[in-house]
């Protein structure tokens, strides 16, 4: 989801959205990525850890379906 910690015009909406997810069983992984100027925070359900390596592994798997310029990492 869009990070509630990023300075932006809709920060209140982002904070409310994060609270919704937290109330409904999600937890913040403290893994953040920025794409096209928007910082995203990764949230998950369930036990266990989620690391930047997990994120990189997922993106690597998905890249076989994307054109190279579809997502620009900053």
ZIDA-V893859 format. One record per pair of residues at least 12 apart in sequence whose C-alpha atoms are under 8 Angstrom apart, sorted by the first residue. I is the first residue (numbers start at 1). J is the second residue. Records with the same first field share a line. If there is no record, write none. Layout:
I: J / J
This chain:
1: 18 / 40 / 41 / 42 / 43
2: 14 / 38 / 39 / 40 / 41
3: 32 / 38 / 39 / 40 / 41
4: 18
6: 39
25: 45 / 46
26: 43 / 44 / 45 / 46
27: 43 / 44 / 45
28: 41 / 42 / 43 / 44
29: 41 / 42 / 43 / 44 / 49 / 50 / 51
30: 42
31: 50 / 51 / 52
33: 73
34: 73 / 74
35: 71 / 72 / 73 / 74
36: 72 / 73 / 74
37: 74
